[in-house]
Amino acid sequence: MSATWNALIRTHHITSRKKVAKLRAAASNYNVYALLRYGGCPGIMYCQGSESGVRDWVSTVQRLRYKDFQLERKPAAKQAKADGQKSKETAQDKDGVKYGKLEESESVKDFGAKMEELGVWAWWRKGMGYSHED
């Protein structure tokens, strides 16, 4: 895979198992890794993969018409880690991420831990409005 792209979506909530099944199928079809926070508010979705895969997966989410859909971080090349953070990103991209798969998280805390593991914690916090640092 060439450059890794990612995107972040926030919705009111994610509770429909039918919609989750469609998102799981889309992750497989577009060969992307997707993570979503299932259950209460807010609903959060993260996706990473090829440029076309991420764009197509985000389009699938938009077609499902989630309440209060917000594309917090538009599809773009995954940013390198900020100075001072451990550089796990390359190893995770090659070894730790299973493309074509959708995972679920039940809490924002667990979702954040996964974002840290993927090397996008600061990017995610800024996208969610939790921090305003550059």
Order of alpha helices (4+ residues) and beta strands (2+ residues): beta-alpha-beta-beta-alpha-beta-beta-alpha-alpha
